[in-house]
Amino acid sequence: MPWNETHYNSDAFDDLLTQAESTIDINERRNVMAKVEKQVQDDAIMVQPFFRSVMFAASDKIKNIKMHPTVYHQWNKVWIDA
């Protein structure tokens, strides 16, 4: 398959994925997908990132300031409304 950049090949994974795709009940599908995800993690074919909470606070006087996921600020687009 052209999208399979890792060339990962597992019959057990394929069977679980087929089961998940054919499961209508969302809670049952979640349980099957948890097995799919665990297999991918255990076989170490991918790095699963984690996300940390990032806080952001600014006065109402600060205009056009936006939180960026990488905490990169473009100060040239920000102004103070006195």
N, CA, C and O atoms as a Maestro MAE file, in Angstrom:
{
 s_m_m2io_version
 :::
 2.0.0
}

f_m_ct {
 s_m_title
 :::
 protein
 m_atom[328] {
  # First column is atom index #
  i_m_mmod_type
  r_m_x_coord
  r_m_y_coord
  r_m_z_coord
  i_m_residue_number
  s_m_chain_name
  s_m_pdb_residue_name
  s_m_pdb_atom_name
  i_m_atomic_number
  :::
  1 25 0.838 -1.184 0.000 1 A "MET " " N  " 7
  2 3 0.000 0.000 0.000 1 A "MET " " CA " 6
  3 2 0.886 1.252 0.000 1 A "MET " " C  " 6
  4 15 1.848 1.308 0.766 1 A "MET " " O  " 8
  5 25 0.604 2.216 -0.802 2 A "PRO " " N  " 7
  6 3 1.471 3.393 -0.906 2 A "PRO " " CA " 6
  7 2 1.515 4.240 0.362 2 A "PRO " " C  " 6
  8 15 2.505 4.935 0.592 2 A "PRO " " O  " 8
  9 25 0.478 4.204 1.188 3 A "TRP " " N  " 7
  10 3 0.465 5.035 2.389 3 A "TRP " " CA " 6
  11 2 1.207 4.387 3.549 3 A "TRP " " C  " 6
  12 15 1.445 5.037 4.567 3 A "TRP " " O  " 8
  13 25 1.572 3.130 3.415 4 A "ASN " " N  " 7
  14 3 2.219 2.401 4.496 4 A "ASN " " CA " 6
  15 2 3.723 2.674 4.470 4 A "ASN " " C  " 6
  16 15 4.505 1.827 4.039 4 A "ASN " " O  " 8
  17 25 4.115 3.847 4.930 5 A "GLU " " N  " 7
  18 3 5.511 4.275 4.847 5 A "GLU " " CA " 6
  19 2 6.453 3.398 5.664 5 A "GLU " " C  " 6
  20 15 7.634 3.294 5.331 5 A "GLU " " O  " 8
  21 25 5.960 2.767 6.723 6 A "THR " " N  " 7
  22 3 6.814 1.925 7.557 6 A "THR " " CA " 6
  23 2 6.928 0.504 7.012 6 A "THR " " C  " 6
  24 15 7.758 -0.275 7.481 6 A "THR " " O  " 8
  25 25 6.110 0.168 6.035 7 A "HIS " " N  " 7
  26 3 6.041 -1.190 5.478 7 A "HIS " " CA " 6
  27 2 5.643 -2.202 6.547 7 A "HIS " " C  " 6
  28 15 6.023 -3.371 6.487 7 A "HIS " " O  " 8
  29 25 4.872 -1.731 7.525 8 A "TYR " " N  " 7
  30 3 4.390 -2.599 8.601 8 A "TYR " " CA " 6
  31 2 3.411 -3.615 8.028 8 A "TYR " " C  " 6
  32 15 2.530 -3.271 7.241 8 A "TYR " " O  " 8
  33 25 3.575 -4.858 8.428 9 A "ASN " " N  " 7
  34 3 2.723 -5.925 7.929 9 A "ASN " " CA " 6
  35 2 2.427 -6.881 9.074 9 A "ASN " " C  " 6
  36 15 3.332 -7.524 9.606 9 A "ASN " " O  " 8
  37 25 1.157 -6.973 9.450 10 A "SER " " N  " 7
  38 3 0.766 -7.847 10.553 10 A "SER " " CA " 6
  39 2 -0.653 -8.332 10.315 10 A "SER " " C  " 6
  40 15 -1.584 -7.533 10.216 10 A "SER " " O  " 8
  41 25 -0.811 -9.634 10.225 11 A "ASP " " N  " 7
  42 3 -2.150 -10.201 10.059 11 A "ASP " " CA " 6
  43 2 -3.027 -9.925 11.274 11 A "ASP " " C  " 6
  44 15 -4.220 -9.654 11.136 11 A "ASP " " O  " 8
  45 25 -2.433 -9.993 12.464 12 A "ALA " " N  " 7
  46 3 -3.200 -9.723 13.691 12 A "ALA " " CA " 6
  47 2 -3.707 -8.281 13.687 12 A "ALA " " C  " 6
  48 15 -4.856 -8.025 14.046 12 A "ALA " " O  " 8
  49 25 -2.849 -7.339 13.282 13 A "PHE " " N  " 7
  50 3 -3.249 -5.941 13.194 13 A "PHE " " CA " 6
  51 2 -4.372 -5.772 12.164 13 A "PHE " " C  " 6
  52 15 -5.377 -5.115 12.436 13 A "PHE " " O  " 8
  53 25 -4.195 -6.364 10.993 14 A "ASP " " N  " 7
  54 3 -5.214 -6.264 9.949 14 A "ASP " " CA " 6
  55 2 -6.558 -6.818 10.415 14 A "ASP " " C  " 6
  56 15 -7.609 -6.242 10.134 14 A "ASP " " O  " 8
  57 25 -6.513 -7.944 11.133 15 A "ASP " " N  " 7
  58 3 -7.756 -8.538 11.639 15 A "ASP " " CA " 6
  59 2 -8.436 -7.626 12.655 15 A "ASP " " C  " 6
  60 15 -9.654 -7.450 12.620 15 A "ASP " " O  " 8
  61 25 -7.646 -7.045 13.560 16 A "LEU " " N  " 7
  62 3 -8.215 -6.127 14.546 16 A "LEU " " CA " 6
  63 2 -8.791 -4.880 13.880 16 A "LEU " " C  " 6
  64 15 -9.867 -4.414 14.256 16 A "LEU " " O  " 8
  65 25 -8.084 -4.346 12.903 17 A "LEU " " N  " 7
  66 3 -8.559 -3.158 12.214 17 A "LEU " " CA " 6
  67 2 -9.846 -3.442 11.447 17 A "LEU " " C  " 6
  68 15 -10.764 -2.622 11.442 17 A "LEU " " O  " 8
  69 25 -9.911 -4.590 10.807 18 A "THR " " N  " 7
  70 3 -11.140 -4.986 10.103 18 A "THR " " CA " 6
  71 2 -12.289 -5.127 11.086 18 A "THR " " C  " 6
  72 15 -13.417 -4.726 10.800 18 A "THR " " O  " 8
  73 25 -11.993 -5.702 12.252 19 A "GLN " " N  " 7
  74 3 -13.030 -5.842 13.285 19 A "GLN " " CA " 6
  75 2 -13.503 -4.470 13.751 19 A "GLN " " C  " 6
  76 15 -14.705 -4.248 13.899 19 A "GLN " " O  " 8
  77 25 -12.583 -3.559 13.979 20 A "ALA " " N  " 7
  78 3 -12.952 -2.209 14.430 20 A "ALA " " CA " 6
  79 2 -13.782 -1.494 13.367 20 A "ALA " " C  " 6
  80 15 -14.782 -0.849 13.684 20 A "ALA " " O  " 8
  81 25 -13.368 -1.609 12.115 21 A "GLU " " N  " 7
  82 3 -14.082 -0.928 11.040 21 A "GLU " " CA " 6
  83 2 -15.484 -1.492 10.823 21 A "GLU " " C  " 6
  84 15 -16.357 -0.796 10.305 21 A "GLU " " O  " 8
  85 25 -15.702 -2.735 11.210 22 A "SER " " N  " 7
  86 3 -17.013 -3.352 11.003 22 A "SER " " CA " 6
  87 2 -17.886 -3.326 12.247 22 A "SER " " C  " 6
  88 15 -18.989 -3.872 12.241 22 A "SER " " O  " 8
  89 25 -17.402 -2.696 13.317 23 A "THR " " N  " 7
  90 3 -18.169 -2.620 14.563 23 A "THR " " CA " 6
  91 2 -18.967 -1.322 14.582 23 A "THR " " C  " 6
  92 15 -18.405 -0.231 14.481 23 A "THR " " O  " 8
  93 25 -20.263 -1.455 14.710 24 A "ILE " " N  " 7
  94 3 -21.153 -0.294 14.691 24 A "ILE " " CA " 6
  95 2 -21.218 0.391 16.048 24 A "ILE " " C  " 6
  96 15 -21.195 1.619 16.124 24 A "ILE " " O  " 8
  97 25 -21.299 -0.387 17.115 25 A "ASP " " N  " 7
  98 3 -21.412 0.180 18.456 25 A "ASP " " CA " 6
  99 2 -20.122 0.926 18.818 25 A "ASP " " C  " 6
  100 15 -19.034 0.351 18.795 25 A "ASP " " O  " 8
  101 25 -20.260 2.190 19.146 26 A "ILE " " N  " 7
  102 3 -19.085 3.040 19.385 26 A "ILE " " CA " 6
  103 2 -18.257 2.567 20.571 26 A "ILE " " C  " 6
  104 15 -17.029 2.632 20.521 26 A "ILE " " O  " 8
  105 25 -18.894 2.094 21.630 27 A "ASN " " N  " 7
  106 3 -18.141 1.639 22.804 27 A "ASN " " CA " 6
  107 2 -17.384 0.349 22.513 27 A "ASN " " C  " 6
  108 15 -16.254 0.173 22.967 27 A "ASN " " O  " 8
  109 25 -18.004 -0.550 21.758 28 A "GLU " " N  " 7
  110 3 -17.300 -1.769 21.355 28 A "GLU " " CA " 6
  111 2 -16.131 -1.415 20.437 28 A "GLU " " C  " 6
  112 15 -15.051 -1.995 20.552 28 A "GLU " " O  " 8
  113 25 -16.346 -0.461 19.526 29 A "ARG " " N  " 7
  114 3 -15.278 -0.041 18.612 29 A "ARG " " CA " 6
  115 2 -14.116 0.566 19.383 29 A "ARG " " C  " 6
  116 15 -12.955 0.335 19.045 29 A "ARG " " O  " 8
  117 25 -14.424 1.342 20.418 30 A "ARG " " N  " 7
  118 3 -13.348 1.912 21.249 30 A "ARG " " CA " 6
  119 2 -12.485 0.811 21.855 30 A "ARG " " C  " 6
  120 15 -11.258 0.917 21.881 30 A "ARG " " O  " 8
  121 25 -13.134 -0.247 22.341 31 A "ASN " " N  " 7
  122 3 -12.392 -1.361 22.936 31 A "ASN " " CA " 6
  123 2 -11.495 -2.043 21.908 31 A "ASN " " C  " 6
  124 15 -10.350 -2.380 22.207 31 A "ASN " " O  " 8
  125 25 -12.008 -2.243 20.713 32 A "VAL " " N  " 7
  126 3 -11.204 -2.873 19.663 32 A "VAL " " CA " 6
  127 2 -10.069 -1.941 19.234 32 A "VAL " " C  " 6
  128 15 -8.941 -2.389 19.031 32 A "VAL " " O  " 8
  129 25 -10.367 -0.644 19.095 33 A "MET " " N  " 7
  130 3 -9.327 0.308 18.696 33 A "MET " " CA " 6
  131 2 -8.232 0.420 19.758 33 A "MET " " C  " 6
  132 15 -7.074 0.674 19.427 33 A "MET " " O  " 8
  133 25 -8.584 0.235 21.011 34 A "ALA " " N  " 7
  134 3 -7.563 0.229 22.066 34 A "ALA " " CA " 6
  135 2 -6.582 -0.918 21.825 34 A "ALA " " C  " 6
  136 15 -5.381 -0.765 22.047 34 A "ALA " " O  " 8
  137 25 -7.089 -2.061 21.371 35 A "LYS " " N  " 7
  138 3 -6.221 -3.198 21.046 35 A "LYS " " CA " 6
  139 2 -5.362 -2.891 19.821 35 A "LYS " " C  " 6
  140 15 -4.184 -3.246 19.772 35 A "LYS " " O  " 8
  141 25 -5.969 -2.223 18.828 36 A "VAL " " N  " 7
  142 3 -5.226 -1.831 17.626 36 A "VAL " " CA " 6
  143 2 -4.068 -0.906 18.022 36 A "VAL " " C  " 6
  144 15 -2.929 -1.115 17.606 36 A "VAL " " O  " 8
  145 25 -4.369 0.111 18.822 37 A "GLU " " N  " 7
  146 3 -3.352 1.069 19.239 37 A "GLU " " CA " 6
  147 2 -2.256 0.406 20.069 37 A "GLU " " C  " 6
  148 15 -1.078 0.726 19.911 37 A "GLU " " O  " 8
  149 25 -2.640 -0.519 20.955 38 A "LYS " " N  " 7
  150 3 -1.648 -1.223 21.777 38 A "LYS " " CA " 6
  151 2 -0.724 -2.056 20.906 38 A "LYS " " C  " 6
  152 15 0.481 -2.114 21.154 38 A "LYS " " O  " 8
  153 25 -1.281 -2.702 19.887 39 A "GLN " " N  " 7
  154 3 -0.442 -3.499 18.994 39 A "GLN " " CA " 6
  155 2 0.579 -2.617 18.280 39 A "GLN " " C  " 6
  156 15 1.748 -2.984 18.162 39 A "GLN " " O  " 8
  157 25 0.137 -1.461 17.807 40 A "VAL " " N  " 7
  158 3 1.046 -0.544 17.113 40 A "VAL " " CA " 6
  159 2 2.134 -0.057 18.077 40 A "VAL " " C  " 6
  160 15 3.299 0.058 17.697 40 A "VAL " " O  " 8
  161 25 1.750 0.226 19.310 41 A "GLN " " N  " 7
  162 3 2.735 0.656 20.302 41 A "GLN " " CA " 6
  163 2 3.704 -0.469 20.642 41 A "GLN " " C  " 6
  164 15 4.917 -0.262 20.680 41 A "GLN " " O  " 8
  165 25 3.166 -1.659 20.889 42 A "ASP " " N  " 7
  166 3 4.013 -2.795 21.273 42 A "ASP " " CA " 6
  167 2 4.975 -3.201 20.160 42 A "ASP " " C  " 6
  168 15 6.104 -3.612 20.431 42 A "ASP " " O  " 8
  169 25 4.535 -3.089 18.921 43 A "ASP " " N  " 7
  170 3 5.398 -3.437 17.791 43 A "ASP " " CA " 6
  171 2 6.381 -2.319 17.463 43 A "ASP " " C  " 6
  172 15 7.252 -2.484 16.608 43 A "ASP " " O  " 8
  173 25 6.243 -1.196 18.133 44 A "ALA " " N  " 7
  174 3 7.169 -0.058 18.026 44 A "ALA " " CA " 6
  175 2 7.354 0.425 16.597 44 A "ALA " " C  " 6
  176 15 8.477 0.698 16.172 44 A "ALA " " O  " 8
  177 25 6.264 0.533 15.859 45 A "ILE " " N  " 7
  178 3 6.385 1.043 14.496 45 A "ILE " " CA " 6
  179 2 6.121 2.544 14.431 45 A "ILE " " C  " 6
  180 15 6.262 3.159 13.375 45 A "ILE " " O  " 8
  181 25 5.745 3.120 15.545 46 A "MET " " N  " 7
  182 3 5.450 4.545 15.563 46 A "MET " " CA " 6
  183 2 5.783 5.129 16.925 46 A "MET " " C  " 6
  184 15 5.868 4.415 17.924 46 A "MET " " O  " 8
  185 25 5.965 6.409 16.942 47 A "VAL " " N  " 7
  186 3 6.123 7.125 18.203 47 A "VAL " " CA " 6
  187 2 4.809 7.848 18.440 47 A "VAL " " C  " 6
  188 15 4.379 8.657 17.618 47 A "VAL " " O  " 8
  189 25 4.171 7.552 19.569 48 A "GLN " " N  " 7
  190 3 2.916 8.204 19.883 48 A "GLN " " CA " 6
  191 2 3.213 9.400 20.779 48 A "GLN " " C  " 6
  192 15 3.645 9.227 21.919 48 A "GLN " " O  " 8
  193 25 2.989 10.599 20.278 49 A "PRO " " N  " 7
  194 3 3.328 11.778 21.070 49 A "PRO " " CA " 6
  195 2 2.366 11.983 22.239 49 A "PRO " " C  " 6
  196 15 1.258 11.446 22.261 49 A "PRO " " O  " 8
  197 25 2.806 12.747 23.172 50 A "PHE " " N  " 7
  198 3 1.927 13.162 24.251 50 A "PHE " " CA " 6
  199 2 1.819 14.675 24.179 50 A "PHE " " C  " 6
  200 15 2.681 15.347 23.613 50 A "PHE " " O  " 8
  201 25 0.784 15.184 24.742 51 A "PHE " " N  " 7
  202 3 0.551 16.613 24.683 51 A "PHE " " CA " 6
  203 2 0.489 17.163 26.092 51 A "PHE " " C  " 6
  204 15 -0.152 16.590 26.974 51 A "PHE " " O  " 8
  205 25 1.155 18.266 26.287 52 A "ARG " " N  " 7
  206 3 1.158 18.890 27.602 52 A "ARG " " CA " 6
  207 2 0.191 20.065 27.602 52 A "ARG " " C  " 6
  208 15 -0.071 20.676 26.565 52 A "ARG " " O  " 8
  209 25 -0.322 20.362 28.761 53 A "SER " " N  " 7
  210 3 -1.202 21.517 28.879 53 A "SER " " CA " 6
  211 2 -0.360 22.787 28.813 53 A "SER " " C  " 6
  212 15 0.693 22.878 29.443 53 A "SER " " O  " 8
  213 25 -0.822 23.743 28.062 54 A "VAL " " N  " 7
  214 3 -0.131 25.016 27.947 54 A "VAL " " CA " 6
  215 2 -1.123 26.097 28.341 54 A "VAL " " C  " 6
  216 15 -2.225 26.175 27.800 54 A "VAL " " O  " 8
  217 25 -0.723 26.915 29.277 55 A "MET " " N  " 7
  218 3 -1.592 27.986 29.748 55 A "MET " " CA " 6
  219 2 -1.212 29.300 29.057 55 A "MET " " C  " 6
  220 15 -0.065 29.502 28.660 55 A "MET " " O  " 8
  221 25 -2.191 30.171 28.927 56 A "PHE " " N  " 7
  222 3 -1.953 31.459 28.300 56 A "PHE " " CA " 6
  223 2 -2.905 32.465 28.918 56 A "PHE " " C  " 6
  224 15 -4.100 32.201 29.051 56 A "PHE " " O  " 8
  225 25 -2.377 33.609 29.293 57 A "ALA " " N  " 7
  226 3 -3.218 34.654 29.877 57 A "ALA " " CA " 6
  227 2 -2.722 36.012 29.400 57 A "ALA " " C  " 6
  228 15 -1.521 36.235 29.247 57 A "ALA " " O  " 8
  229 25 -3.663 36.905 29.171 58 A "ALA " " N  " 7
  230 3 -3.323 38.270 28.757 58 A "ALA " " CA " 6
  231 2 -4.444 39.201 29.200 58 A "ALA " " C  " 6
  232 15 -5.601 38.795 29.311 58 A "ALA " " O  " 8
  233 25 -4.093 40.414 29.442 59 A "SER " " N  " 7
  234 3 -5.073 41.438 29.807 59 A "SER " " CA " 6
  235 2 -6.017 41.697 28.638 59 A "SER " " C  " 6
  236 15 -5.653 41.495 27.480 59 A "SER " " O  " 8
  237 25 -7.216 42.140 28.945 60 A "ASP " " N  " 7
  238 3 -8.171 42.518 27.893 60 A "ASP " " CA " 6
  239 2 -7.668 43.693 27.065 60 A "ASP " " C  " 6
  240 15 -8.156 43.936 25.961 60 A "ASP " " O  " 8
  241 25 -6.695 44.419 27.597 61 A "LYS " " N  " 7
  242 3 -6.140 45.564 26.864 61 A "LYS " " CA " 6
  243 2 -5.200 45.129 25.730 61 A "LYS " " C  " 6
  244 15 -4.928 45.908 24.816 61 A "LYS " " O  " 8
  245 25 -4.711 43.899 25.792 62 A "ILE " " N  " 7
  246 3 -3.820 43.378 24.758 62 A "ILE " " CA " 6
  247 2 -4.686 42.867 23.605 62 A "ILE " " C  " 6
  248 15 -5.513 41.976 23.798 62 A "ILE " " O  " 8
  249 25 -4.502 43.418 22.431 63 A "LYS " " N  " 7
  250 3 -5.345 43.097 21.278 63 A "LYS " " CA " 6
  251 2 -4.584 42.262 20.244 63 A "LYS " " C  " 6
  252 15 -3.382 42.429 20.038 63 A "LYS " " O  " 8
  253 25 -5.320 41.371 19.610 64 A "ASN " " N  " 7
  254 3 -4.850 40.519 18.522 64 A "ASN " " CA " 6
  255 2 -3.745 39.540 18.946 64 A "ASN " " C  " 6
  256 15 -2.955 39.092 18.116 64 A "ASN " " O  " 8
  257 25 -3.698 39.217 20.229 65 A "ILE " " N  " 7
  258 3 -2.720 38.230 20.683 65 A "ILE " " CA " 6
  259 2 -3.409 36.873 20.692 65 A "ILE " " C  " 6
  260 15 -4.529 36.735 21.184 65 A "ILE " " O  " 8
  261 25 -2.743 35.896 20.155 66 A "LYS " " N  " 7
  262 3 -3.329 34.552 20.057 66 A "LYS " " CA " 6
  263 2 -2.321 33.534 20.566 66 A "LYS " " C  " 6
  264 15 -1.111 33.700 20.412 66 A "LYS " " O  " 8
  265 25 -2.836 32.497 21.163 67 A "MET " " N  " 7
  266 3 -1.990 31.410 21.628 67 A "MET " " CA " 6
  267 2 -1.613 30.542 20.443 67 A "MET " " C  " 6
  268 15 -2.476 30.133 19.666 67 A "MET " " O  " 8
  269 25 -0.331 30.261 20.306 68 A "HIS " " N  " 7
  270 3 0.152 29.372 19.250 68 A "HIS " " CA " 6
  271 2 0.593 28.064 19.906 68 A "HIS " " C  " 6
  272 15 1.190 28.103 20.982 68 A "HIS " " O  " 8
  273 25 0.322 26.915 19.301 69 A "PRO " " N  " 7
  274 3 0.685 25.638 19.929 69 A "PRO " " CA " 6
  275 2 2.167 25.505 20.275 69 A "PRO " " C  " 6
  276 15 2.520 24.779 21.204 69 A "PRO " " O  " 8
  277 25 3.027 26.191 19.547 70 A "THR " " N  " 7
  278 3 4.461 26.112 19.829 70 A "THR " " CA " 6
  279 2 4.935 27.264 20.706 70 A "THR " " C  " 6
  280 15 6.136 27.438 20.912 70 A "THR " " O  " 8
  281 25 4.001 28.045 21.219 71 A "VAL " " N  " 7
  282 3 4.272 29.208 22.056 71 A "VAL " " CA " 6
  283 2 5.143 30.219 21.292 71 A "VAL " " C  " 6
  284 15 6.010 30.875 21.867 71 A "VAL " " O  " 8
  285 25 4.893 30.319 20.023 72 A "TYR " " N  " 7
  286 3 5.572 31.286 19.167 72 A "TYR " " CA " 6
  287 2 4.692 32.522 19.078 72 A "TYR " " C  " 6
  288 15 3.522 32.420 18.709 72 A "TYR " " O  " 8
  289 25 5.227 33.669 19.404 73 A "HIS " " N  " 7
  290 3 4.438 34.892 19.404 73 A "HIS " " CA " 6
  291 2 4.864 35.806 18.264 73 A "HIS " " C  " 6
  292 15 6.055 35.973 18.002 73 A "HIS " " O  " 8
  293 25 3.909 36.379 17.607 74 A "GLN " " N  " 7
  294 3 4.183 37.365 16.571 74 A "GLN " " CA " 6
  295 2 3.800 38.730 17.136 74 A "GLN " " C  " 6
  296 15 2.679 39.204 16.948 74 A "GLN " " O  " 8
  297 25 4.734 39.338 17.818 75 A "TRP " " N  " 7
  298 3 4.470 40.580 18.520 75 A "TRP " " CA " 6
  299 2 4.183 41.742 17.570 75 A "TRP " " C  " 6
  300 15 3.584 42.737 17.980 75 A "TRP " " O  " 8
  301 25 4.600 41.631 16.308 76 A "ASN " " N  " 7
  302 3 4.353 42.714 15.360 76 A "ASN " " CA " 6
  303 2 2.865 42.845 15.006 76 A "ASN " " C  " 6
  304 15 2.462 43.817 14.367 76 A "ASN " " O  " 8
  305 25 2.062 41.877 15.419 77 A "LYS " " N  " 7
  306 3 0.620 41.935 15.138 77 A "LYS " " CA " 6
  307 2 -0.200 42.261 16.394 77 A "LYS " " C  " 6
  308 15 -1.429 42.204 16.365 77 A "LYS " " O  " 8
  309 25 0.465 42.594 17.467 78 A "VAL " " N  " 7
  310 3 -0.194 42.820 18.765 78 A "VAL " " CA " 6
  311 2 -0.066 44.288 19.141 78 A "VAL " " C  " 6
  312 15 0.942 44.936 18.859 78 A "VAL " " O  " 8
  313 25 -1.118 44.798 19.788 79 A "TRP " " N  " 7
  314 3 -1.067 46.172 20.285 79 A "TRP " " CA " 6
  315 2 -1.798 46.281 21.611 79 A "TRP " " C  " 6
  316 15 -2.583 45.407 21.978 79 A "TRP " " O  " 8
  317 25 -1.530 47.370 22.326 80 A "ILE " " N  " 7
  318 3 -2.187 47.635 23.609 80 A "ILE " " CA " 6
  319 2 -3.219 48.714 23.387 80 A "ILE " " C  " 6
  320 15 -2.932 49.774 22.832 80 A "ILE " " O  " 8
  321 25 -4.427 48.422 23.832 81 A "ASP " " N  " 7
  322 3 -5.522 49.388 23.740 81 A "ASP " " CA " 6
  323 2 -5.653 50.049 25.103 81 A "ASP " " C  " 6
  324 15 -6.215 49.477 26.037 81 A "ASP " " O  " 8
  325 25 -5.127 51.261 25.200 82 A "ALA " " N  " 7
  326 3 -5.105 51.965 26.486 82 A "ALA " " CA " 6
  327 2 -6.394 52.533 26.843 82 A "ALA " " C  " 6
  328 15 -6.524 53.153 27.898 82 A "ALA " " O  " 8
  :::
 }
 m_bond[327] {
  # First column is bond index #
  i_m_from
  i_m_to
  i_m_order
  :::
  1 1 2 1
  2 2 3 1
  3 3 4 2
  4 3 5 1
  5 5 6 1
  6 6 7 1
  7 7 8 2
  8 7 9 1
  9 9 10 1
  10 10 11 1
  11 11 12 2
  12 11 13 1
  13 13 14 1
  14 14 15 1
  15 15 16 2
  16 15 17 1
  17 17 18 1
  18 18 19 1
  19 19 20 2
  20 19 21 1
  21 21 22 1
  22 22 23 1
  23 23 24 2
  24 23 25 1
  25 25 26 1
  26 26 27 1
  27 27 28 2
  28 27 29 1
  29 29 30 1
  30 30 31 1
  31 31 32 2
  32 31 33 1
  33 33 34 1
  34 34 35 1
  35 35 36 2
  36 35 37 1
  37 37 38 1
  38 38 39 1
  39 39 40 2
  40 39 41 1
  41 41 42 1
  42 42 43 1
  43 43 44 2
  44 43 45 1
  45 45 46 1
  46 46 47 1
  47 47 48 2
  48 47 49 1
  49 49 50 1
  50 50 51 1
  51 51 52 2
  52 51 53 1
  53 53 54 1
  54 54 55 1
  55 55 56 2
  56 55 57 1
  57 57 58 1
  58 58 59 1
  59 59 60 2
  60 59 61 1
  61 61 62 1
  62 62 63 1
  63 63 64 2
  64 63 65 1
  65 65 66 1
  66 66 67 1
  67 67 68 2
  68 67 69 1
  69 69 70 1
  70 70 71 1
  71 71 72 2
  72 71 73 1
  73 73 74 1
  74 74 75 1
  75 75 76 2
  76 75 77 1
  77 77 78 1
  78 78 79 1
  79 79 80 2
  80 79 81 1
  81 81 82 1
  82 82 83 1
  83 83 84 2
  84 83 85 1
  85 85 86 1
  86 86 87 1
  87 87 88 2
  88 87 89 1
  89 89 90 1
  90 90 91 1
  91 91 92 2
  92 91 93 1
  93 93 94 1
  94 94 95 1
  95 95 96 2
  96 95 97 1
  97 97 98 1
  98 98 99 1
  99 99 100 2
  100 99 101 1
  101 101 102 1
  102 102 103 1
  103 103 104 2
  104 103 105 1
  105 105 106 1
  106 106 107 1
  107 107 108 2
  108 107 109 1
  109 109 110 1
  110 110 111 1
  111 111 112 2
  112 111 113 1
  113 113 114 1
  114 114 115 1
  115 115 116 2
  116 115 117 1
  117 117 118 1
  118 118 119 1
  119 119 120 2
  120 119 121 1
  121 121 122 1
  122 122 123 1
  123 123 124 2
  124 123 125 1
  125 125 126 1
  126 126 127 1
  127 127 128 2
  128 127 129 1
  129 129 130 1
  130 130 131 1
  131 131 132 2
  132 131 133 1
  133 133 134 1
  134 134 135 1
  135 135 136 2
  136 135 137 1
  137 137 138 1
  138 138 139 1
  139 139 140 2
  140 139 141 1
  141 141 142 1
  142 142 143 1
  143 143 144 2
  144 143 145 1
  145 145 146 1
  146 146 147 1
  147 147 148 2
  148 147 149 1
  149 149 150 1
  150 150 151 1
  151 151 152 2
  152 151 153 1
  153 153 154 1
  154 154 155 1
  155 155 156 2
  156 155 157 1
  157 157 158 1
  158 158 159 1
  159 159 160 2
  160 159 161 1
  161 161 162 1
  162 162 163 1
  163 163 164 2
  164 163 165 1
  165 165 166 1
  166 166 167 1
  167 167 168 2
  168 167 169 1
  169 169 170 1
  170 170 171 1
  171 171 172 2
  172 171 173 1
  173 173 174 1
  174 174 175 1
  175 175 176 2
  176 175 177 1
  177 177 178 1
  178 178 179 1
  179 179 180 2
  180 179 181 1
  181 181 182 1
  182 182 183 1
  183 183 184 2
  184 183 185 1
  185 185 186 1
  186 186 187 1
  187 187 188 2
  188 187 189 1
  189 189 190 1
  190 190 191 1
  191 191 192 2
  192 191 193 1
  193 193 194 1
  194 194 195 1
  195 195 196 2
  196 195 197 1
  197 197 198 1
  198 198 199 1
  199 199 200 2
  200 199 201 1
  201 201 202 1
  202 202 203 1
  203 203 204 2
  204 203 205 1
  205 205 206 1
  206 206 207 1
  207 207 208 2
  208 207 209 1
  209 209 210 1
  210 210 211 1
  211 211 212 2
  212 211 213 1
  213 213 214 1
  214 214 215 1
  215 215 216 2
  216 215 217 1
  217 217 218 1
  218 218 219 1
  219 219 220 2
  220 219 221 1
  221 221 222 1
  222 222 223 1
  223 223 224 2
  224 223 225 1
  225 225 226 1
  226 226 227 1
  227 227 228 2
  228 227 229 1
  229 229 230 1
  230 230 231 1
  231 231 232 2
  232 231 233 1
  233 233 234 1
  234 234 235 1
  235 235 236 2
  236 235 237 1
  237 237 238 1
  238 238 239 1
  239 239 240 2
  240 239 241 1
  241 241 242 1
  242 242 243 1
  243 243 244 2
  244 243 245 1
  245 245 246 1
  246 246 247 1
  247 247 248 2
  248 247 249 1
  249 249 250 1
  250 250 251 1
  251 251 252 2
  252 251 253 1
  253 253 254 1
  254 254 255 1
  255 255 256 2
  256 255 257 1
  257 257 258 1
  258 258 259 1
  259 259 260 2
  260 259 261 1
  261 261 262 1
  262 262 263 1
  263 263 264 2
  264 263 265 1
  265 265 266 1
  266 266 267 1
  267 267 268 2
  268 267 269 1
  269 269 270 1
  270 270 271 1
  271 271 272 2
  272 271 273 1
  273 273 274 1
  274 274 275 1
  275 275 276 2
  276 275 277 1
  277 277 278 1
  278 278 279 1
  279 279 280 2
  280 279 281 1
  281 281 282 1
  282 282 283 1
  283 283 284 2
  284 283 285 1
  285 285 286 1
  286 286 287 1
  287 287 288 2
  288 287 289 1
  289 289 290 1
  290 290 291 1
  291 291 292 2
  292 291 293 1
  293 293 294 1
  294 294 295 1
  295 295 296 2
  296 295 297 1
  297 297 298 1
  298 298 299 1
  299 299 300 2
  300 299 301 1
  301 301 302 1
  302 302 303 1
  303 303 304 2
  304 303 305 1
  305 305 306 1
  306 306 307 1
  307 307 308 2
  308 307 309 1
  309 309 310 1
  310 310 311 1
  311 311 312 2
  312 311 313 1
  313 313 314 1
  314 314 315 1
  315 315 316 2
  316 315 317 1
  317 317 318 1
  318 318 319 1
  319 319 320 2
  320 319 321 1
  321 321 322 1
  322 322 323 1
  323 323 324 2
  324 323 325 1
  325 325 326 1
  326 326 327 1
  327 327 328 2
  :::
 }
}
